[in-house]
Amino acid sequence: MSKGNPEYLNCEVSRRSFLEMGVKGGGALAVASSLSLPFQVNAKSEPALVTRDDGTKVSYSACLVNCGSRCPLKVHTKDGVIVRVDTENGINDAVMGEHQIRPCLRGRSVRWKTYNPDRLKTPMKRIGKRGEGKFVPISWDEATTILADKLRYTIDKYGNEAVYYQYGSGSTGANIQGRSAGKRLLGLMGGFLDQYTTYSTASIGVIEPFLYGSPQASLLSDIRHSDFVLMFGQNIAETRMSGGGQITETFDALRQSGAKVVIVDPRRTDSVSAFNATWLPINPGTDAALVAAMVHTMLTEELIDEAQINRYAVGFDESTLPDSAPANSSYKSYVLGLGADKTVKTPEWASQITGIAPQEIRQLARELTAAKAAWISQGWSAQRASNGEQTAMAIMLLPVITGQFGRPGTNSGNWGGNVSYPLKKLPFKNPVKASIPCFLWADAIMHGSKFTSKNSGLRGAEALSQNIKFIWSYASNVMMNQHSDLNLTHKILEDESQCEFIMVMDNHMTATARYADLLLPDCTSVESNDLVDNSYASGAYHYFIRLQNAIEPLFDNRPSYDVFAEVARKLGIEEQFTEGRDVNGWVEYCYEETRKMNPQSNLPPFAKTDGMGVVDRRLADSSKYVALQDYRSDPQANPLKTPSGKIEIYSERLATIAQEWTLPDPKWDKITPIPEYVPVREGVDGDPELLKKYPLVLTSFHTKGRTHSTYHSVAVLREAVPDTLWINPLDATSRGIQDGDLLEIFNDRGRVRMAAKVTPRIRPGVVSMPQGAWRKTNKDGVDVGGCINTLTTMHPSPLSKGNPQLTNLCEVKKV
C-alpha cells in the first residue's frame, strides 16, 4: 500500500521548473499558451485499461469538483505511484458526441493535488482555541467514538434540527464516496437540518419559478440556429473549461451559425476574446436598469409585438394585470414612468447608472429585436448580488418581450441547459423537513430558533426549534473561506457556547479545516471506487464513469463510507447503514440499478466494466430541449406551472410576499412584483456616505487555476495562474499604482493583500479579485492569502436569502 508522497512531489515548484515540466513532463500540464482552454490533442487508440511491459498501469478516475463538468482522468501509475494523468480515449473527435472529454489544467494536475504536502494524513482533534489550527493525532477508533458520542449527545440534548449538514462542493459528482454517505448516516439517526439553494445560483433559482413556473433553458448547442447571441456575465471560456462540456458545444455552435455575440460584463473576459464578441462594460448590479432602457427603446421605436407579449404573459401592460394589482403597476408603466417612481427609463437615465452609452443601449435593443433567432442567456455572477433576484428576472424578461423564446436558436434568459445521465445514487432519507437557505447558516448559529418562513426563508416548518449546535462539514471549504465577512464569521465560530462541535472531513488543511474540533482525512478521487454521472455543465453530452482507484489510500486515510459505517456501528445502526454492502458492493448495486433505468443503452454487466472509464455516452438532440417550445406552440394546451398558467411578468405571489415578509433593511431590501431596477447599498448609486469612504465597487471572478477553493494549494497552478487584483489604469494612476505592485484592498469588514493587475479589461470604478484563494491572516489581522470573502458582505439578497458577494465597496492602496 502506498503510504506517502513520492519524493519528487514533496517540494514547492518554481516558475522555471514548472515550465520545464510542461515541456518534459509528458502530459502533466500544458505550457503557457495552452492554459486558456481545454487541451487540443488527437484521441489515441490505446485500450482503456492496460499494464505495460515496464510495469506502468493505467486506470480511470475523474475530477470531482464544482466546475459543473465531470472529466474522466486516465491515471498512469508505477509501483503504486501516479506518474502521469492523461485524457480518456474518446472515439472520434470529428463528431460531436464521440469526442474526447478533455480535462483542463486543473484536472490534469490531480497528481499534484493528491501528493500535496498539505494532505491530511491521520485523524486529529483540536487542542488549541478554535481556529488556531492546533491539533494532535488520534486513532481512527478514538475519532469515530468522538463523532458517534458527540452526535448522540447533540441529538439527545437539542434535537435533530441542531445538527446542520454544511453546504459544500469539494466532492461534487461523487456518489457512494460523496456527501450522500454522511447524509445517509444522519438520516438514520433521525435526520438533520439541511439547506436549499446554492452559493452559486440562489437568486436565479428562487426567482425563476415566479416568472416561468419551473426552470427553463435551451441547450447551448442550439446556438447553431441563432443569428444573434446576448450574454450577461456569462464567461463560459473560463468557468466551463472541460473539453467535453459547454465550451466545446458553444464553440461548435458558433462556428456553424456565425452569430454575432455581445457580452455584458464589467470585465473583458476570455469569453469576449474567444467568441470575438462585442464587449459592453457595465457597472455591477445594474443589469435591470439596462434591460428597462432597452425595453423603453423597443416601445418608443415600436420594435416589439405587444399583442404577442400579452398572448403569452400577464403584467406587461395594464390590460393583463391581475385584479389585485394597483393601477400603473405593469412593467410597461414602470418603463414609461407611469409607475410609483415616476421615472422614465430612457437610455440616458440608464447610462448614468450602468456606464453604458445611450446610443449603445439603443443599438443593442435594435439588434436584438431585428434578429431572426436571438439567444439570450446569463451567467450566475450578475445574480450573486444584493439585488440578485431583480437582476436575474429582468434578464429573463428580455426573451419574453422580444418574442425570442420557444423557437430554434432561442433561450429563456437563463444559463444554457444540461442533460444528466439517469444514474442510481446512494439512497438516503432525511426525516427532518425543515431546511434553511444555505447562505444563512452562520445566522442560524446565533438566531436559528427565531427563523421563520417570513423572516429567514425557512422551508418545511413554521419555525426552527433550535440554533445550530453541531456542524457536519464534508468536502466543504465554505465555513471559513467561501462564506462572507470572514472576520465576523470567525467571531461566531470561536464562541464554543454557540456552535458546540464542528466535524470537518477533507483532503487538505484548508482554511475551514483549521476550525474543526474533529478533523478527519478523506481519500481523493484517485484513491476511490465510485460511479458518477456527467454533472450539470456538460450540456447535450451526457455519460457516466466508473471510477476505479488508481492508487491505494495514502497515509492513514480511509474512504468516507468506511468511516461512516464504523460510526454507524458504534451508534447501533450499522446494518441499516450498510445493508450488507461495502463501497464496491454499493458501486455494483448502483450500476445494476442504472442498467435497469436505461434499458435502451444495452449496458454490459458490471463485471465487464473493469477499466472502461466512460461506460456510456450520449448526445442529446437540442431541438427537443428548446426552452418554452411547447408553451409557445400552444399556450392553452401547455400551460406553465404559474398560478395563471402564463409567463408572469407581474407576480401576485411576489406582491404578497413583499407585503408579508419582514426584511432586515427596508431601505435597501426590496421585493417587487415586476423586475424593477433596485439600487444596492454597496453599488455605484448606493449609500452616498459609504461611497465617499470606499469609492470602488469590488467584484470577484472564477480563476482558471481553481474551482472555487479546490486546487488552490497546488503550486504549479498558482505559478500558472497567479492571483491579482484587476484595476483600470485610470483608477491605478490616481492612486499611484503600477502593474505588479503589492496592494491592500480594504473596507469596514477587513483588509486583503494582493498584487495589482493594471488593465483596461475592467471598467473604471470597478476592481475585481479571483475568488477561492485560501484565507490566511498575519499577526495584524490582514488576509495575506488573498481571500476576497474577508471583504464581502454577509447581508443576503431579499427573497432567496442568497449569496450577495459581488456587491461590495472598497478602497485600494499601495503597500
N, C-alpha and C positions, 0 to 999 in steps of 0.2 A: 504493500500500500504506500502511495506517495504521501509523505507527511510534511513536506516543507517546500520552500521556494527553490527553484533551480538557481544556482549561484549567479548565473549571468543576468538574472532579473532582479537580484537584490541590490539595486542601486538606483540612484537618480540618473536621469538621462539628459545630457547636454544637447543643445540645438544641433551642434555639428554631428554628434553621434546619432541623433535622431534622423538627420538627413541621410547619413551613411546607411542606416538601417533600411531606409526607404529604397535605396539602390541595391543593397546587398542582402536584405533580409528575406528575399524570395516571397513576398506577399504579405509581410506583416502589416505594412502600411504603404500608402502611395505617397509620393513626394509632393512638393508644394502645389504644382499646377493641377494635380488631380484631387485635391482635397475638397473642392467645392461641391461636387456631385458624385453620385454612385460610380463605381469603377466601370470602365468600358473595355472589357476583355471578352474574347470569344469563349463560348462554352467548350468544355472538354468532354471527351467521350469516356473518361475513366469510370470504372464501376463504382457504385455508391460506397461499398464497404470493402476495404482491402487490407491485407497485411503484406507489405512489400518485402523484398529479399533482405533489405537492411534492417528489418525489424520494425519499421515505421507502420503504425496502424492509423487507419482513417475511420472516423465515426461522425455521427451527426448530432449537433446540439442546435441551439437557436439563441438569438439575442432577445432577452425577455425584459424590455424596458418600455417606458411610456412615450415612445415616439408615435405610436399608433400602427407601426408596421410590425412584421414578425418575420425576421430574416433567418433562414436556416444557415448554420455555420458548419462547414466541413472541417473538422478538427483533426490535425495530424499530431500524433504522439509517438514518442520513442522512449522506452524504458519508463513508462508511466508519466512522462513529462510532455506538455504541449510544446511543440516546436514550430508550428505554423497553423494559421487559420485561413481557410480558403472559402470560396463561394460554392454553392451547390451546383450540380452538373447541368441542370436545365435540359431542354430538349432541342429547341430551335429558336435562337434569338431573333430570327427574322419574322417570327409570328407572335403577335400579342396573345398571351395565354399559354405560350410554351416557352417564354423567355426565362432567363435566369433571374432568381430573386436575389439580387446582389446586395450584400450588407454595405453600409457606409463605413467611414473610418472608425466610428465608434465600435460597431460590431466586430470589425476586423482587428481591433485592439483588445479583444476579450482576454487574451492570454496575459496581457499586462495588468488587466483588472484582477484576474484570478490570482496572479502571483505578486500582487502589490504588497509592499511592506506593511500597509495599514490593515491587512486582513485580520479579522478577529480569529483567534486561534483556539480559544478554550472558553467555557462558561466563566463568568465573573460576577461578583456582587460589589456594590458600591461601598466604599469605606469613608470617603470624604463628604463634603457638602454636595448636594445635588447640583450638577453642572460643572463641578471641578474636574471631572474625568478621572477620579482616583478609584481604582478597583483592585481586588485581589482575585486570583484564580480560584475556582472551586470545581468540584467534581460534577459530572452530569447527574449523579444521584442527588446531591445536595441541591443542584439547580432545579431539577424537576420537582423536588419536595417543596422548595420555597414557592415555586409557581403554583403548585396544587394547593398548598396551605393558604397563600395569600388570596387566591381566587375563591376558595371556600369561605374564608373569613369575610371577605368583602360582600359576597352574596348573602351570607347569613346575617351580617350586621346591617347592611344598607339596601339590599335587594339587587336584582339583576340590572336595573336601569343605572346603577352606579358604575357598572363595568362598560367602558367605552372602547369600541374597536376603532382605532385611529385610521383615518383616511391615509392612503399611501399608494405609490405606483412603482416601487422599485422592482417588483416581480410581475409586472403587467403581462398577462398572457399565460403565466404559469397556471397549472391545473391542480393536480394532486399535490405538487410541491409548492403551491402558491397560497393565497390568502384563504382559500376555501377550507383548508385543513384546520386552521385556527378557529374559523367561524363554526365549523362542524363541532369542534370540542366545546366551544362556549354555548352553542345551541343545545347540546346535550346536558349542559349544566343549568338549563332554564332560560338561556338567552342572554342578550347583551344589547346595550344602546348602540344602534347603528347610525349611519349618516346617509344623506342623499345629496345629490348633485356632485359636482367635482370642482376642484380648484381651476380647472381649465374652462368649463362650459356652464357654470351655474346660471348666469343671467339668460343666455340664449336658450338653454334647456328648459327653464321655467317659463319664459315669456312666449315661446313659440306656440304652445297649445292654445293660448288665448287668441292668437291670430288664426291659426290653421286647424286647431283641434288635435293635431298629432304631428310628430316630426315629419318633415317633407324635404326631400333632396334628390336631385338627379345625380347620376354618376358623372364624374369629370370626363370620362371618355366620350360623353355626348357632346362635348365642345367641338367635336369634329363636324357637327351640324351648325355651329354658331358662326356669325359674321362679326360679332362684337362681344368682347368679354370685359366685364367690370368687376374688379375685385377690391374689397375693402380690407386692408390689413391682412391679406392672405399671402403668406410667404412660403409657398409650397417648396421652393427650391432649397430651403434651409430646414424647414420643420418636417418635411416628408421625403427624406433622402434615400429611402430604400429603393433599390433598383427594381423591385417587384411591385411597387406601390403607386401612389397617386402622382408622384412626379413623373414617372415613366409614362403613365397613360395621359397625363396632361400634355407633355411634350409631343407624344404621338398624335393626340387630337389636334393640337395647334398646327402641327405640320400638315395635317390633312385639310384643315379649314382655312388656314391663313388669316384667321380673325385678328382684328385689331384688339389690343389689350390695353386697358387703363387700370392702373393700380393706385388706390388712395391709401397713403401711409405716411406717417411722419418721417420715416427713413426711406432712402432709396435702397431697397433690399436687393439681394442677389436675384430674387424673382423678377424684379423690374428689368435687370440686365438680361437674365436668361430668356425671358419671354419677349424681349425687345419692346417693352411696354412704355406707354406714356405715364410719367410719374406725376401725381398730384399730391404735393406735400401738405398735409393737413395738421392742424393743431389737435392734439389728443383729446378725445371725449366730445368732439364737435360734429360728428358724422350726421347726427339727426338734424342739425341746422343746415348742413349741405343738402340733405335729402329734401327738406322743406323748400329750400330755394330752387332746387331743380324742379320740384312739382309746381312752384309758382311760375316758372318759365313755361312749363308744359301747359298750364292753364291759360296764361295770358297770350301765348302764341298758338293756342288751340292745337296742340300736338297729340292729345290723347282722346280716346273714345270714352266719354263719361257714361254713356248708356251701357257700354260693355262692362265697365267697372261696377256699376250698380247691379248688373245681372249676377255677378259672382260675389259681391261683397256688400256688407252693411256698414254704414257710417262714413262713407266718403263724402257724401253731401247730405243736406238736410232732409231730403226726401226718403232716405233709407235709414235714418236714425231710429233706434228703438224708442218706444213711447216714454220710457223713463228718462231719456236724455234731455238735458236742458237745451233751449234754443241756441243756435250758433255754436254747438259743440262738435260739429263734424270736422273731419280733417281738412276739407276744403275751406271751411270757415276759418279754421286756425291759420291756414296758409295765407288767406286773403286779408287777414287782420280783423275779421269779424268776431273772433272769439274773445275770451276773457282778457287776454293780454293786449288786445287792440294793436298788435304789431304786424305789419305786412311783411311777409317772409321773402323779401326780394333778394336777388343775388348780392346786392350792395349790403344789405343787412347781414347776410351770411358771411360775406367776405371779411367783415370786421371781426367775426368770431372764428372762422375756420382758417383764415390766412390765405384762402384760395381766391384768385381774382374773379370779379363778377363775370367777365367775358368767358373765363374758363368754365364757370358753373353753367352758363347758358349753353356753351358749346357741348358740354357733356350731356345736358338734357336733350339737346337736339340730336346728337349722335345716337343716344340710347333709344329714343323714340323712332328714329329713322331705320334702325336695324331690323332686318327680317327675322333674325333669331338671336336675341341678346342673352348671354349668360350673365347672371348677377349672383355673386356669392360673397361671403365674408369669412375671414379667419376668426379666430377666437380672441385676438388681442383687444379689439375695439370694445368687446362686451365685458372684459375684465376691468371694470371701471365702476366708479361710484354711481354713474347713471347707466350702467350696462344694459339694463332691460330696455330702456328707451332707445339706445343706440341700435341694439340688435333688431328690435321690432321695426324701427324706421327703415333700416336697410332691407328687411324682408318685405316692406311695403312697396318698394320700387317695382318688383316684378308684377305685382297686382295692378298698380296704377298704369304701368306701361303695357300691360297685356302680355308680358314676356314670361309666361308660365304655361305649363301643360302641353307644350309642343316640343318637337325635337330641337335640341340646341339651347333650351332654356332651363331655368332652375328656379328655386324658391327664395333665393337670397341667403340661404344657409350655406354652410360648407358643403362641398360635394359629398355624395353618399358613399356607402360601403356595403358590400355583400359579405356576410360572415359564413364560414363553413359550418353546417349543423354538426356540432361536436358535443358528445356527452361529457359533462363536467362532474367533478366530485360533489355529491349531493350534501346539502346541509339545510337545516330549518332553524329559524330564529323565533322562538315563542314571544319575545318582546316586540310589540308592534310599534312602539314609539321610535322615531328617528329625528335627528336634528340636521339642519344644514351643515355640511362638512366644515364650513369656514367658522362656525360658532363654537367649536369645541372648547377653546380657551375661556370664552364667556360662560360656558356651561360648567366649568370647574368652579367658578365663583358664584354663578347665579342660576344654575340649571333648574333648581326647584321652583324658580319663578317663570320658567319658559312656558309659553302658551302658543297656540297657533296664530294668534293675532299680534303678538309682540316679538316672536322669535322664529316664526315659520315652523313650529313643531308640527310633525305629522304623526298620525296613528294614535294620538292621545290628546285629551283636553289640556293636560299639564304633565310635567315631569315630576316624579315623586322625590327626586334626589339629585344633588350635584354629582358630577363625575368624581369618583374616588379611586378608580383603577383604570389605567390606560394600557391597552394591548397594542403595541406598535410593532407591526411586522413589515419588513422591507419598506420602511417609510422614513423619509428624512423631512417630513412635514413639520414636526413638532418644534424644532429649533433651527430650521433653515428655510423651508418653503412657506411657512406661515408669515404673517405680517408683524410689524413692530416688535422685533425680537427682543429688544431691551425690556419692553413691558411683558412679553411672554416669559422671559427669564424670571422676572419678579413673581409671576403667577406660579411658575413651576417650582421655584426654590422654596416656596412655603409648603412644607410637607404636611401641614394640618389641613390643607385643601385637597389636592390630589395626593393620596397616601402611598400609592405604589405605581411604578412605571416599569413595564416589561418591554424591552427592545430586543428584537431578533433581526440581525442583519449580517452582511458580509464584511463590513468595514467600520472603522471607528469614525463614524460621521459626526456632524455637529449634534444631531439628535441622540446618537448612542451615548454621548458624554453625560446625558441626563437620566440614564437608566438607573434603576435600583437593582435590576437583574438584567444582565447583558448576555445574550446567547448568540453564538456564532452559527450562521447558516451556510449551507452549501450553495455554490453558484450553479448556473445552468449547465456548465460543462461537467459538473460533478453529479448531475441529477438525471434520473429517468422520468419522463413525463410524456404527455400527449397534449399538444397545443394547437389552437386554430390561428387564422391569419390576422386576428385582432381587428382594429377599427379604421385603418387607413391604407388598406391595400386596394381600395376601390372595387373595380369589377373583378379583379383577380383574387380568387379565394381558394384556400387549400388548408391542409393540416399536416403537422410534422410530428413524427415520433422521435423524441429525444432519447438518446442512449448515452450514459455517462462516458465521457472521453477519458477521464481520469477518476481515480478513487478520491473520496473526500480528503482534503488536506488537513493536517494538524489533528486536532481533537474534534473536528467538526462533524455534525450529524445532520442528515436530512430532516427538515422541519416536521414532516409527517411522523417520522420515528420518534422525535422528541415529544410531540403532542400525544402520540399513542402511549408513551410512558407516563405522561401526566394523567392521561385518561385512566391508566391502570391504577395510579395512586388515588384517584377520585372514585374508583369503583365502577367506571363506565367503559372499560377497555373493549368489551365485547361489542357494545353498541357503536363505539367509535370505529373499530377496525372491520367489523362484520367478517372477521377471519381473514382479512386481506392485508398484506404488506404493500409497499409502494408499487412493486411490479404487478401484484395482483390487481390493484386498482387501475393501473395503466391498461392491463389486458381487459378488465371489465369495461372500462370506458371505451376502449377500441371496439369491442364486440357490440356494445350498445350503439356505437356510431355506425357500424355496419348495418344494423337493423334500421337506423334512422335514414340511411342513404342507399336503399336497395338498387337504385338506378346506377350507382357507381361501380357495382360489382367488385367491391373491395376484397383483397385477399384475406385469408385467415391471419390472425395475429402472428402466428408462428412464422409466417413468411414475410413479415415486415422488418426483420432484422436488417439494419443498415440501409433502409430505404430513404430515411430522412423525410422528404416530402412524399407522403403516401398517395395523396390525390390532389389534383389541381384542376380548377375550372375557371372559365372566363364568362362572366355574365353578359347578356345582351343588354346594352344600355337602353335600347328602345323600350324595354319592359320596365324601366325604372325612372321614367321621366316624372318629375315632381308634379303632382296635381293633374296628371294626364286624364284619368277617368273623370275627375270632377269637372274639368274644362269641357270634355266632350258631352257630358250630360249632368249638370249640377243637381237636377231633381232626382235622377236615378242613383246618383253617387254623392249624397250629402256628406259634408265634413262632420267631424265629431265636436263641433262647437254647438252651443245652445240653439243657434239659428240655423245650423246646417250649412252656413256660408262662411266665407272669409270675414272675420270680424275686425274691421279697421277701428271701429268703436266697440269696446268690450264692456258690456254691462257688468260682467264679473269683476273686471278691474275697477270699475266705478264703485262697486260695493266694497271691495277691499280697501280702496282709498278712504272710504268713509269709516270703516270699522277697525282698521288696523291702527296700532299705536307705533309711531315711528320715532326713533331716538333723537333726530334733529329735524323738526318740522320745517325749519327754514331752508334746508338744503335737500332733505329726503323727500322725493315726490313719487307718487304712483298716480298715473293718469290713464284714462280710458282710451286715449289715442296716443300714438308715438310722438309726443312733443319733444322739442329740444329742452333739456333741463340742465342748466349750468351746474358744475360741481364746485364744491368749496375749494379744492386744490386743483384749479384749472386756469385757463387763460383769462376767463371772466369770472373768477371765483372771488373769494374773500379779499377785498382791496388791501386791508392791513397785512394779511398774510403774504400777499403778492409783493408788497414793499420789502418785506423781510427776506422772502425766498422767491425771486422772480423767474426761476427756471422750472419748467414742467419736466418731471422725471418719469420716464417710462422704462420698460425693460424689453428684451428680445431673447429669443432662443438662439444659443450658440451652436455651431456645428460640433464643438468639442465635448458637449454634454447632452444628455437627455434629462432635462431638469437638473437634478444634482448628481445623477448617476454618471459614472466615468470621470468625475471631477478630479479624483486623486491619481489619475493615470498621467504620469509625467510627459509622455510623448504627445498626448493630446493637449496638455497645457502649453507645450512648446509649439505645437502646430497651430493652435487657435488661442492665442493669449487673450485674457480678459482686459478690455479697455473701455473707457467711457467715451461714447460718441458725443462730440460737441462741435457746433458750427463755427467756422472761422470768425464770424462776427462776434459771437459770444466769447470765444477764446481770446481774441485780440483785446477786447475791452477789459479782460481780466489778466492780461499779461501771460497767457498760457500758450505754450508751444507743444507741438506733437511730441508725445513721449514723456512729458512732464508728469511727475507724481502729483496727483490731485487729492484733495479732501472734499468729499461731497457730503453735505450736512443739512439737517433740518432739526426741528424740535425733538425728533424721535431718536436721532443718533448721528454717528459720523462713520464714513467709509472711505478707505483709501484705494486708489486705482490709478493706473496710468491713463493719460489722455490720448484719444484718437481724434485729432482735429480734421474734420472732413465736411465738405459741402453736401454730403449724402444725408444730412439730417437738417431739418428746417431750423431756422433761428428761434431762440427762445425755448428750445426743447433739448434735453440731454437724455441719453439712453444707455443703460447698463445691461450686460448679459445677465440673465437670471440663472440661479443654480449654484453659484460659487459657494463653497463651504464657509460658513461664518467662523471667524477666528478673531477674538478681541485681544488687544495688547493691554498692558497694565493701566493705560489711561482710558480704557473702555472703547477705543477706536477699533472698528472692524477692519483689520488689515487683510482679511481673507477675501473681501470684496463681495459680500452677500448683500444684494440690494434690499432684502427684506429687513435689514436693520433700519431702513429708512421708510418703508412703505406703511400706509395707513391700515389700521385694523377695523376701520369703520365700514361695515358691509353695505352692499347695494340694498335698496329698499325692499324689493319684492322677493328676490331669491335668497337674500342674505348672503350674497356671493362675494367672491374674491374681487376687491377693488384695486389691486396692486399696480395698475397702470395709470392711476390718477394721484399724483403726489407733487408737491412743490419742494424745491431745494435751492441751495446756493452752492457754488463751486469755487474753490480757491487753490492756488498752487501751494504745495507744501514747501 
